[in-house]
């Protein structure tokens, strides 16, 4: 009886801690998005440009920014911010919360830090869960950020993210909110397998390797920048497929693309193989800082909570 009484308090604490991890995951992603949203809009516009015709709409990222600002005004760079924040509130809350939870469970069960294979497996699971939850917000985000480049007669003119989600459901059916969910989940699995696993491994290397870095913002910055670069290289083709499928329209009653493979083959054939990495600069400039800011905010939130709420000085982080 006494043994049971001793074990009950940790269970309650663990449950509260898990809820906090999911909350911190969402908050860190939303904070980072407020900074990098203009780069996400540029990335989306560049990925959609040339669809079908193969013509390049923008010479480079700076030309894209200049065009958007001159034609639509500076505030257009934050077009779709509501959808972007909703996406972070769903997708990032799910993926980072799940990854942190799985990491802690692994350490508790096996009494060691996860290896590269373990981290990749946990990142894949976390990415798939977060992506499926966040797909409706992703669809709204892609459409809202790309709307300004369409001819006036063809624009959807969503007023906000709630209006976008309501109209998509009413005009195209509930399942349209999960349009492109396959490449979205596939991309998220690749992104999180690479991003979360490589971040954990880079962080361990910098801390325990020749550099012997102390736990802190410098360590988190170096690990997340390298993680962001690796993630950009591996995930861009799937990101282009996801963007084009979610933005496509029906042509003579048929969808513009049959699926992920059809997008990748058509882009490579009509625009060249390297078009699969179109928008690499804004994508990395967005993903790199977003990765840095997300992980730094997450680590700081976790450390602050552990120190000031739980009274624990040392934090394991992720």
Phi and psi in degrees as a GROMACS rama.xvg file:
@    title "Ramachandran Plot"
@    xaxis  label "Phi"
@    yaxis  label "Psi"
@TYPE xy
-64.4377  -35.4832  UNK-2
-64.6099  -38.8055  UNK-3
-65.023  -40.0935  UNK-4
-64.5065  -36.429  UNK-5
-67.5851  -33.5292  UNK-6
-81.6656  -20.9865  UNK-7
-64.0636  -46.2423  UNK-8
-56.1969  -44.3595  UNK-9
-58.9688  -33.129  UNK-10
-63.8071  -42.2797  UNK-11
-65.4891  -42.2286  UNK-12
-63.6052  -40.1969  UNK-13
-64.0652  -39.6508  UNK-14
-63.7598  -43.9157  UNK-15
-63.7252  -40.3224  UNK-16
-63.2281  -39.9102  UNK-17
-63.7895  -41.3774  UNK-18
-62.7399  -40.4048  UNK-19
-64.6505  -38.7007  UNK-20
-62.1339  -42.0383  UNK-21
-66.7158  -41.4591  UNK-22
-61.9076  -46.595  UNK-23
-64.5276  -35.5322  UNK-24
-59.5636  -46.5726  UNK-25
-66.1709  -44.4564  UNK-26
-63.0736  -40.2111  UNK-27
-66.497  -40.3283  UNK-28
-66.1504  -39.9329  UNK-29
-67.9139  -39.5665  UNK-30
-62.7244  -42.5976  UNK-31
-66.7078  -37.0979  UNK-32
-64.0345  -35.6311  UNK-33
-58.8926  -27.3881  UNK-34
-87  -40.6545  UNK-35
-102.607  4.03501  UNK-36
-52.9517  -42.9594  UNK-37
-56.9389  -37.1206  UNK-38
-70.3591  -31.2854  UNK-39
-68.0442  -39.1152  UNK-40
-63.8185  -43.6577  UNK-41
-62.0305  -43.7399  UNK-42
-59.5216  -45.8294  UNK-43
-63.9282  -45.215  UNK-44
-61.5205  -40.8483  UNK-45
-69.6573  -34.1248  UNK-46
-70.6923  -33.1487  UNK-47
-82.592  -28.8777  UNK-48
-61.0255  135.928  UNK-49
88.826  -1.24973  UNK-50
-62.6884  126.131  UNK-51
85.828  -58.6632  UNK-52
-81.6514  -29.3846  UNK-53
83.805  -3.02168  UNK-54
-77.1598  139.131  UNK-55
-81.5172  122.086  UNK-56
-84.3992  -31.6517  UNK-57
-126.56  140.878  UNK-58
-73.7082  -37.7178  UNK-59
-163.73  -176.245  UNK-60
-61.9885  -41.4485  UNK-61
-66.3581  -37.4675  UNK-62
-64.5448  -37.4164  UNK-63
-63.2585  -47.0726  UNK-64
-60.6312  -45.2589  UNK-65
-60.9673  -42.5122  UNK-66
-64.9565  -45.474  UNK-67
-61.995  -47.3987  UNK-68
-64.642  -43.1741  UNK-69
-69.9214  -35.6596  UNK-70
-89.8105  -33.0208  UNK-71
-120.245  -9.61655  UNK-72
95.6558  158.128  UNK-73
-60.0406  -36.0373  UNK-74
-66.7037  -17.5086  UNK-75
-63.1824  -22.3033  UNK-76
-65.6016  -19.2877  UNK-77
-106.37  19.3063  UNK-78
-61.668  130.61  UNK-79
85.2015  13.9549  UNK-80
-63.3642  -33.3688  UNK-81
-62.4628  -44.4954  UNK-82
-66.5342  -37.1588  UNK-83
-64.4731  -42.1793  UNK-84
-68.4072  -38.4745  UNK-85
-63.9325  -39.2395  UNK-86
-60.6442  -44.1199  UNK-87
-65.6725  -38.4061  UNK-88
-64.5931  -26.5423  UNK-89
-99.9385  -60.5949  UNK-90
-63.7896  -53.0795  UNK-91
-71.4401  -36.4993  UNK-92
-57.1878  -45.7882  UNK-93
-67.0733  -48.5922  UNK-94
-72.3509  -46.1177  UNK-95
-72.9145  -37.6077  UNK-96
-62.597  -45.5799  UNK-97
-65.6506  -41.9533  UNK-98
-65.2178  -43.7189  UNK-99
-63.3418  -41.2534  UNK-100
-62.4952  -48.2282  UNK-101
-62.4837  -39.3522  UNK-102
-59.9038  -47.097  UNK-103
-65.232  -39.7081  UNK-104
-63.4341  -39.188  UNK-105
-63.0822  -48.544  UNK-106
-61.2318  -40.6355  UNK-107
-66.8581  -39.4532  UNK-108
-79.1348  -42.0878  UNK-109
-103.266  -5.69091  UNK-110
56.6018  39.8725  UNK-111
-158.546  164.522  UNK-112
-74.6737  145.657  UNK-113
-64.1348  143.481  UNK-114
-83.1141  -179.543  UNK-115
-61.4823  -42.2035  UNK-116
-65.8182  -41.7459  UNK-117
-62.6087  -45.2401  UNK-118
-63.5609  -39.3534  UNK-119
-64.9896  -42.2745  UNK-120
-63.9565  -43.7791  UNK-121
-67.1078  -38.4584  UNK-122
-63.8792  -39.2838  UNK-123
-63.1079  -47.2363  UNK-124
-62.5162  -46.84  UNK-125
-62.1399  -41.0183  UNK-126
-65.2518  -43.106  UNK-127
-63.1556  -43.4898  UNK-128
-63.158  -49.7181  UNK-129
-64.1193  -39.8506  UNK-130
-66.6246  -41.824  UNK-131
-64.0337  -40.4382  UNK-132
-66.2682  -37.2274  UNK-133
-91.8516  -1.67912  UNK-134
-58.5054  -44.6994  UNK-135
-56.2817  -42.9861  UNK-136
-66.5397  -33.9127  UNK-137
-65.1083  -43.7204  UNK-138
-60.483  -46.584  UNK-139
-61.9818  -41.3053  UNK-140
-62.5623  -48.7496  UNK-141
-60.0092  -43.769  UNK-142
-68.5681  -40.4357  UNK-143
-69.6306  -38.0714  UNK-144
-75.5666  -22.6667  UNK-145
-97.6655  -9.07605  UNK-146
-60.4307  -38.0305  UNK-147
-64.7594  -20.3009  UNK-148
-86.7626  -10.3641  UNK-149
-80.0785  155.289  UNK-150
-58.1044  149.474  UNK-151
-52.3273  -40.5357  UNK-152
-67.3684  -24.0539  UNK-153
-99.1634  -3.72962  UNK-154
-69.4134  146.105  UNK-155
-84.0859  -26.7733  UNK-156
53.4238  49.0567  UNK-157
-67.6164  135.15  UNK-158
-82.1484  -31.2241  UNK-159
-162.24  179.401  UNK-160
-65.8925  -36.1864  UNK-161
-65.0712  -41.2232  UNK-162
-63.9892  -40.0032  UNK-163
-62.2547  -48.9664  UNK-164
-64.3381  -40.5546  UNK-165
-65.8811  -46.1367  UNK-166
-69.0328  -38.2559  UNK-167
-60.4202  -44.7025  UNK-168
-62.9178  -44.8799  UNK-169
-70.7032  -42.871  UNK-170
-85.5446  -30.1184  UNK-171
-124.316  -4.87305  UNK-172
96.3994  156.647  UNK-173
-59.8379  -37.1614  UNK-174
-65.9211  -20.0281  UNK-175
-64.349  -22.8548  UNK-176
-67.102  -22.174  UNK-177
-108.085  20.9154  UNK-178
-64.0836  132.712  UNK-179
77.5719  17.056  UNK-180
-65.8774  -31.0587  UNK-181
-64.3892  -54.3523  UNK-182
-66.0539  -29.383  UNK-183
-64.7489  -47.6309  UNK-184
-67.2417  -41.2436  UNK-185
-61.1582  -44.5013  UNK-186
-63.1401  -44.2733  UNK-187
-63.0078  -36.2561  UNK-188
-65.6344  -43.0613  UNK-189
-66.1894  -46.8981  UNK-190
-59.0247  -50.0521  UNK-191
-74.6049  -34.5725  UNK-192
-59.581  -42.3425  UNK-193
-78.5678  -51.2756  UNK-194
-66.5331  -54.0082  UNK-195
-70.1842  -42.0944  UNK-196
-66.4263  -45.3472  UNK-197
-68.0441  -35.1774  UNK-198
-61.3832  -46.7199  UNK-199
-60.906  -42.5298  UNK-200
-73.3745  -41.7683  UNK-201
-61.7769  -40.2475  UNK-202
-63.681  -44.2139  UNK-203
-63.3087  -40.9589  UNK-204
-64.5565  -48.252  UNK-205
-63.9877  -31.782  UNK-206
-80.693  -41.0725  UNK-207
-103.883  -11.8516  UNK-208
-83.3132  -157.458  UNK-209
-60.5285  -31.4119  UNK-210
-74.8211  -26.6775  UNK-211
49.5162  49.2444  UNK-212
-70.3505  143.798  UNK-213
-79.7722  151.605  UNK-214
-60.2107  127.893  UNK-215
163.434  -174.463  UNK-216
-62.6813  -37.5472  UNK-217
-60.4799  -45.1383  UNK-218
-62.5773  -46.4059  UNK-219
-64.4019  -37.468  UNK-220
-64.6489  -50.3047  UNK-221
-62.1186  -45.6737  UNK-222
-64.9773  -40.7299  UNK-223
-75.8595  -31.4792  UNK-224
-66.0398  -43.9475  UNK-225
-67.1673  -38.9213  UNK-226
-62.1742  -41.9151  UNK-227
-63.8903  -39.2725  UNK-228
-65.1146  -46.5492  UNK-229
-62.3566  -41.3255  UNK-230
-65.6846  -40.4692  UNK-231
-60.2221  -45.8343  UNK-232
-62.7923  -39.5736  UNK-233
-84.7611  -26.7037  UNK-234
-102.736  -11.2402  UNK-235
-59.2389  -45.352  UNK-236
-57.7907  -42.353  UNK-237
-68.5692  -30.2316  UNK-238
-68.8492  -38.5443  UNK-239
-64.918  -43.3625  UNK-240
-60.2091  -44.9389  UNK-241
-60.7858  -47.4535  UNK-242
-61.9198  -44.6249  UNK-243
-70.5341  -37.7879  UNK-244
-67.076  -41.5073  UNK-245
-70.8432  -23.34  UNK-246
-97.8023  -6.28855  UNK-247
-68.6048  156.091  UNK-248
-114.923  164.829  UNK-249
-80.949  132.108  UNK-250
-115.791  114.684  UNK-251
53.2793  41.4108  UNK-252
79.9561  0.715706  UNK-253
-118.419  146.064  UNK-254
-66.4514  148.19  UNK-255
-62.3376  -36.1302  UNK-256
-124.271  146.732  UNK-257
-83.4373  -23.7535  UNK-258
170.272  -172.061  UNK-259
-59.0625  -47.7731  UNK-260
-62.1933  -40.4143  UNK-261
-60.8946  -42.5596  UNK-262
-61.4827  -50.8236  UNK-263
-60.3592  -42.5932  UNK-264
-67.6721  -42.3088  UNK-265
-69.0357  -38.7309  UNK-266
-63.2483  -46.4513  UNK-267
-63.4455  -39.2687  UNK-268
-74.45  -44.2829  UNK-269
-86.5043  -30.1632  UNK-270
-120.265  -6.29115  UNK-271
99.2586  152.381  UNK-272
-59.5806  -40.0348  UNK-273
-69.8153  -11.6971  UNK-274
-66.82  -17.7041  UNK-275
-67.0238  -17.0414  UNK-276
-112.105  23.4778  UNK-277
-62.3498  134.499  UNK-278
81.7607  21.7878  UNK-279
-57.3943  -44.4685  UNK-280
-61.9981  -53.8805  UNK-281
-65.3887  -30.5075  UNK-282
-64.2762  -47.0778  UNK-283
-71.3416  -39.575  UNK-284
-62.9322  -26.6928  UNK-285
-84.7448  -48.7558  UNK-286
-70.6992  -38.9208  UNK-287
-58.2001  -61.3936  UNK-288
-61.6391  -35.7291  UNK-289
-63.1681  -42.0052  UNK-290
-63.2193  -46.3334  UNK-291
-59.0234  -53.7405  UNK-292
-64.1445  -40.846  UNK-293
-61.6015  -49.7987  UNK-294
-69.4562  -38.511  UNK-295
-64.6229  -45.3283  UNK-296
-62.5752  -42.1233  UNK-297
-63.2504  -45.7978  UNK-298
-63.1099  -42.1972  UNK-299
-67.7302  -39.7997  UNK-300
-63.5102  -44.3148  UNK-301
-62.8675  -44.7676  UNK-302
-65.96  -41.5376  UNK-303
-63.5076  -42.2877  UNK-304
-64.4203  -45.0581  UNK-305
-62.8128  -39.8385  UNK-306
-76.0559  -49.3631  UNK-307
-92.4255  -23.5518  UNK-308
-100.342  -49.3736  UNK-309
-89.174  -16.0641  UNK-310
74.2551  24.9653  UNK-311
-108.534  123.61  UNK-312
-72.1489  -43.593  UNK-313
-93.76  134.951  UNK-314
-117.813  135.802  UNK-315
-76.2528  -24.6809  UNK-316
65.4347  -147.701  UNK-317
